[in-house]
Amino acid sequence: MVERTGGCQCGRVRYTLLSEQDDAYLCHCRMCQRAVGAVSVALTQVERSAVTWTTQAPERYRSSPFAQRGFCAACGTSLTYEADGEASMDLTVGSFDDPGRFRPTAHYGIESCHPQWLDTRGLPTQSTDQNERIAGKWIETCGKLPD
């Protein structure tokens, strides 16, 4: 088993996952879009028993009659999708300390997909340090650029 860690933006809610799998999927359903404020969310399905909340468990919001979502009440980070009565749950890929380990293997909720957001390879790119306005704010406030 591989140990993977993650948590919310402010660090109040942290977790450890013991799992071998690197599969993830993009969910485009309207419930997920609204929950995370994005056109899709990257999720990985894991066994609930493989997740340990190492600082404290997330707060939960009943997002539908059959599911709840875990989040940090302090910073607002979306962390989980948890359907009632299931042994598995979904963790947001972006909340992992090393999200690059995961690979997308499927799309779900495709009826609400915005295809113009699926392939953005041809768009111009810019790193944080190339954006003088934002980089300056980081340096002025924190003395360094974000990790």
N, C-alpha and C positions, 0 to 999 in steps of 0.2 A: 504494500500500500504506500501511496505517496501522500505526504502531508502538505496541504495547501492552506494558506491563511488569507484572511481578508477582513473587511469591516467597512464601517462608514467613513465619511470624509473627516469627521472630527476625532475619531478614535474611541468614542464612547462605547460603541457596539463592535466587538471583534469576534471572529469565529475561526475554527480550525476544521478542515474537511479532510477525512482520510478516504482516498479514492484513487483508482488507477485511470479512470476514463477522462478523456479530453474533449469529448463531444459536447457541442452546444448547439443552440438553435436561435433563430431570430423570430420573435413573436410580433406580429403586426396587428393583433386584434385591438379593437377600440378600448377595451378595458386596460390593456397594457400601455397603449399609447397615452391614455389619460393618467395612469398611475405614475409613469415616469416622465411625462411631458416631452415625449420624443416620438418620432414616426415609427420606431420599433425598439425592442429591447432584446439584448442578448442574454439568454438564460441557459443554465445547465441543470439538468435534472439529477438529483442525488438522493440517496436514502437519508431520511431524517436521522436515523441512528448514527450516520457517519459524520454528522455535524455537531460540534461542541461550541457553545457560546462561551468564550473565554473571559470576557469582561462582564457583560450582562446580555440578556436576551433582548431582541428588538421589541419595540412596541408593535402592536398589530392593529390593522384597520380591516374591517369586514368589507371587502370590495365587491362582493356579490353574495347571493344567497348560499353559495356552496364553497366559498374560498375567502381567505384573508391574506393580507400582504404585510410582511415585516418591514419596518423602517426605523430609522433613528429619529426620535422626537426632537433632538437637539439640532441636528444639521439637515434633516430631511432626506438623507440617502435612502433610496429604495434598495432593499436587500433580498426579499423573498416573495415567492408566490406559493401559497400553501392551500391545496384543495383539501376539504374536510375528508377525514376517514382514509386517507392514502398514506402508505408507508414512505412515499417519496415526496419531495418538495423541489422547488426550483430556486436556485441562487442566481442573482444578477452577476453576469460575468465581469462587469465593470467594477464590482466591489471586491474582487480578488486582488491581492497584492501583486500578482503576476498574471494579468488577464491574457497575455499573449500566448500562454500555454494552450488555450482552448482554440478549437477550430469549428467553424459553423458547418453543420451537416444537414440542416433542414430549415424550412420556413413554415411557420404556423400562422393561422389567422389571416391567410392570404386575401380573404375578401376585403380587408381594410388596408391592404398594402398600397404604398405609394411608390410605384416602380421607378420614378425619377430619382429616388434616393438609394436605389440598390447598387448601381455601378457609378461611382463618382471618381473613378481613376483619372479621367481626363481633366478634372478641375485643377486650377492652380493650388499650390500648397505653400504653407509658411509655418516655420517653427516658432515657438514662443519667443525665442531670443531675436528673431527677425522682426517682430512687431515692436517697434521702438516705444510706442505708447504703453503697451502692456508690460513689456520687459522693464521699462523705467519704473513703473508702479511697483513691480516685484522687488527690484533693487532698492528703491527708496523705502519701502515698507519692511522688507525682510532681510535685506542685504544680500539676497541671492535669488536666482531663478527657481521655480518649483521643480521638484523631482519628476 
